[in-house]
Amino acid sequence: MSIESFVIVGLTREGRKFRPSDWADRLCGIMSAFGAEKRMRYSPYVRPGCTLGGEKCVVVDKRLHELEPLAYNFLVNFAKDNDLQVDPLADEQG
């Protein structure tokens, strides 16, 4: 398996909209933690709210694999198990 940053798009490979409609927030919520101000914070490595062609997406940073390989693999398998579209992201570090 190649380790790369990627976007999980809220569409199946057949083009059907993935449900429930708040799936991206729920998925990122699994990877969130409480900060010092006792508020839930999304991980900087798993972010919701991006749109690609108007669809909800989740951006997964490859650095997550270095910190939590099981979490990274969970996200890869979530997309695969739900037959979701996945788009690789260019490496921003050159």
C-alpha positions in Angstrom: 0.0 0.0 0.0 1.3 3.4 -1.0 1.1 6.0 1.8 -0.3 9.3 0.3 -2.7 12.1 1.2 -6.1 11.6 -0.3 -9.7 12.9 -0.4 -12.7 10.7 0.3 -15.5 11.9 -1.9 -19.2 11.5 -0.8 -20.0 9.6 -3.9 -19.8 5.9 -4.7 -17.8 4.7 -7.7 -21.2 4.4 -9.4 -21.9 8.0 -8.7 -24.6 7.6 -6.0 -24.6 10.1 -3.1 -23.3 8.5 0.1 -25.6 8.7 3.1 -26.2 9.8 5.8 -25.7 13.4 4.7 -23.5 14.2 7.7 -21.1 11.3 7.1 -18.1 13.6 6.7 -18.6 15.2 10.1 -19.2 11.8 11.7 -16.1 10.3 10.2 -13.9 13.3 11.3 -15.6 13.2 14.7 -14.2 9.7 15.2 -10.7 11.2 14.7 -11.2 14.3 16.9 -10.1 15.1 20.4 -11.0 17.5 23.2 -8.7 20.5 23.5 -7.6 22.4 26.5 -10.7 24.7 26.3 -12.8 21.5 26.6 -14.1 21.8 23.0 -14.0 19.1 20.4 -11.4 19.7 17.8 -11.0 17.9 14.5 -7.6 16.4 13.8 -5.4 18.5 11.6 -4.8 15.3 9.6 -8.5 14.5 8.9 -10.6 17.4 7.9 -14.3 17.7 6.7 -16.1 20.4 4.9 -14.2 20.4 1.6 -16.2 20.1 -1.5 -15.2 18.6 -4.8 -17.8 19.1 -7.5 -20.3 20.1 -4.8 -20.0 16.9 -2.8 -18.9 16.5 0.8 -15.4 15.3 1.2 -12.9 14.3 3.9 -9.2 15.2 3.4 -6.7 12.7 4.9 -3.1 13.9 5.4 -0.5 11.1 4.9 1.3 12.3 8.1 -1.5 10.6 10.0 0.1 7.3 9.0 3.3 8.2 10.8 1.4 9.1 14.0 -1.5 6.5 13.9 -1.1 3.9 11.1 -4.3 2.1 12.4 -6.3 5.3 12.0 -5.0 5.9 8.5 -5.8 2.3 7.5 -9.2 2.6 9.0 -10.0 5.6 6.7 -8.6 3.8 3.7 -10.8 0.8 4.5 -13.8 2.9 5.2 -13.6 4.3 1.7 -13.0 0.9 0.2 -15.8 -0.9 2.2 -18.3 1.8 1.2 -17.2 1.8 -2.4 -16.5 5.6 -2.2 -14.5 7.6 -4.7 -10.9 8.4 -3.5 -8.7 11.1 -5.1 -5.0 11.3 -4.4 -3.6 14.6 -3.3 -0.3 16.0 -4.6 2.6 15.9 -2.1 2.8 19.5 -0.7 6.4 19.0 0.6 8.0 19.2 -2.8 
